[in-house]
Amino acid sequence: MFGRKKDEPQSPVNVQPVEQASESPDGRKSGPTPKRSAQQANRQRPLVPTDRKAAKEAERQQRIEAQNRLRIANETGDERYLTPRDKGEQKRYTRNFIDARWMFGEFMMFIILAFLVVSLVFQKNLQVQMFVQLALWVVIALIILEAIFTSIVLKRRLVAKFGHMERGVRMYAAMRGMQFRKLRLPKPQVARGAKID
């Protein structure tokens, strides 16, 4: 009724993309801003590289560089390139706390290997076999008790220093305590007996 007549042709709206002037570092206009289609075309990368050999070589170089960074980080304790499992203030404190102590658990593999050799040598002697089994259970119990005691002391230290204990730190400490010191990664950055504040 009050609107436009149905048979009246509508004039098409011709919308031209507005080109904005790009600015130079000193704030002056250096030329027209490229159209959106041109910007998108510049950003596009082919899904399949044209030179596969060069792309494969570049990927291999990136992988080697990442491995070298991780190796150096494991030797120096550089937080930037460590794996997510080892990153964080509490993880670093936990590593130093464990590495500064003598841990019975770190010799577990050698003890088990010795028990295995003894049990194979004295295979037919039932008394020796019973003694080896009993001694093995005693060693396992000592390692578990040491891990519990260490985690209690570590939790007190972490709560006093950081206000809380992050999830997973207790298991992280237990697993590191059961590794032989020279095989631990990241490598120990403190000497045995060092005071950890």
C-alpha positions in Angstrom: 0.0 0.0 0.0 2.6 2.5 1.0 5.6 0.6 -0.4 7.2 0.5 -3.8 5.2 -0.9 -6.6 6.0 -4.5 -7.6 6.5 -3.7 -11.2 8.9 -0.8 -10.5 12.4 -1.9 -11.3 14.9 -1.7 -8.5 18.1 0.1 -9.2 21.0 -2.2 -8.4 23.4 -1.0 -5.8 26.9 -1.0 -7.2 29.3 -1.5 -4.3 32.9 -1.0 -5.1 35.6 -2.2 -2.7 37.0 0.7 -0.8 40.8 0.9 -1.1 42.5 2.2 1.9 45.8 3.8 1.7 48.7 1.9 3.3 50.9 3.8 5.6 54.7 3.8 5.7 56.6 3.5 9.0 56.7 7.3 9.3 52.9 7.6 9.0 52.7 8.9 5.4 50.7 7.3 2.6 52.9 5.1 0.5 50.3 3.8 -1.9 46.9 2.2 -2.2 46.1 -0.8 0.0 45.8 -4.0 -2.0 42.4 -5.4 -2.6 41.3 -8.3 -0.4 41.4 -10.8 -3.3 45.1 -9.8 -3.9 45.9 -10.2 -0.2 44.3 -13.6 -0.1 46.1 -14.7 -3.2 49.4 -13.7 -1.6 48.7 -15.7 1.5 47.7 -18.8 -0.3 50.1 -21.8 -0.2 49.7 -24.8 -2.4 48.5 -27.9 -0.6 51.0 -30.1 -2.5 54.4 -28.5 -2.8 55.7 -28.1 -6.4 59.1 -29.3 -5.4 58.6 -32.3 -3.2 62.3 -33.1 -2.8 63.0 -29.6 -1.5 60.0 -29.7 0.8 61.1 -33.1 2.2 64.6 -31.8 2.8 63.3 -28.7 4.6 61.0 -30.8 6.8 64.0 -33.1 7.6 66.1 -30.0 8.5 63.3 -28.7 10.8 63.1 -32.1 12.5 66.8 -32.3 13.1 66.8 -28.7 14.5 64.0 -29.6 16.9 65.9 -32.7 18.0 69.1 -30.7 18.6 67.2 -28.1 20.6 65.6 -30.8 22.7 69.0 -32.5 23.3 70.6 -29.2 24.3 67.6 -28.5 26.6 67.9 -31.9 28.3 71.6 -31.2 28.9 71.3 -27.6 30.1 67.7 -27.6 31.5 66.6 -24.8 29.2 62.8 -24.5 29.8 62.0 -23.1 26.3 62.7 -26.3 24.5 61.8 -29.0 27.1 58.9 -31.3 26.5 55.6 -30.3 28.2 56.2 -33.2 30.7 59.3 -31.4 32.1 58.2 -27.7 31.9 57.3 -25.6 34.8 58.7 -24.1 38.0 57.5 -27.0 40.2 58.9 -29.6 37.8 62.3 -27.9 37.9 62.2 -27.7 41.7 61.2 -31.4 41.9 64.1 -32.4 39.6 66.6 -30.5 41.7 65.1 -31.9 44.9 65.4 -35.5 43.7 68.8 -35.1 42.1 70.3 -33.6 45.3 69.4 -36.7 47.3 70.7 -40.3 47.4 67.8 -42.4 46.4 67.6 -46.2 47.0 65.1 -46.6 44.2 67.7 -45.5 41.5 69.6 -48.7 42.1 66.5 -50.9 41.8 67.3 -52.2 38.3 70.8 -53.3 39.4 69.4 -55.1 42.5 66.8 -56.9 40.5 69.4 -57.9 38.0 71.6 -59.3 40.8 68.6 -61.3 42.2 67.9 -62.7 38.8 71.5 -63.9 38.3 71.5 -65.5 41.8 68.2 -67.2 41.2 69.4 -68.6 37.8 72.7 -69.8 39.3 71.0 -71.5 42.3 68.1 -72.8 40.3 67.9 -76.1 42.1 68.4 -74.8 45.7 65.0 -74.1 47.1 66.3 -72.2 50.2 68.2 -69.7 48.0 65.1 -69.3 45.8 63.0 -68.5 48.8 65.6 -66.1 50.2 65.8 -64.3 46.8 62.0 -63.9 46.6 61.8 -62.6 50.2 64.7 -60.2 49.6 63.0 -58.9 46.4 59.8 -58.2 48.2 61.7 -56.3 50.9 63.5 -54.2 48.3 60.1 -53.4 46.6 58.6 -52.4 50.0 61.6 -50.2 50.8 61.3 -48.4 47.4 57.6 -47.8 48.0 58.2 -46.4 51.5 61.0 -44.2 50.2 58.7 -42.8 47.4 55.9 -42.1 50.0 58.3 -40.4 52.4 59.9 -38.3 49.6 56.6 -37.2 48.2 55.5 -36.1 51.7 58.6 -34.0 52.2 58.4 -32.7 48.6 54.8 -31.6 49.1 55.6 -29.6 52.2 58.4 -27.9 50.3 56.3 -27.1 47.3 53.4 -25.8 49.4 55.8 -23.6 51.4 57.4 -22.2 48.2 54.6 -22.1 45.7 51.4 -22.2 47.8 50.2 -25.5 46.3 51.3 -28.7 44.6 50.6 -29.2 40.9 48.9 -32.3 39.8 51.3 -35.0 38.6 54.3 -33.7 40.4 54.2 -36.5 43.0 54.4 -39.2 40.2 57.0 -37.2 38.4 59.2 -37.2 41.5 58.7 -41.0 42.1 59.6 -41.9 38.5 62.7 -39.7 38.5 63.8 -41.2 41.8 63.7 -44.7 40.3 65.9 -43.7 37.4 69.7 -44.1 37.6 71.2 -40.6 38.1 73.3 -40.6 34.9 70.4 -41.8 32.8 67.9 -39.1 33.9 66.6 -36.6 31.4 66.8 -33.6 31.7 70.2 -34.2 33.2 70.8 -33.3 36.8 71.8 -29.6 37.3 72.7 -29.9 41.0 75.2 -32.0 42.9 74.3 -34.6 45.4 73.9 -33.1 48.8 73.2 -29.6 47.5 70.8 -27.5 49.5 67.6 -26.8 47.6 65.6 -23.7 48.7 
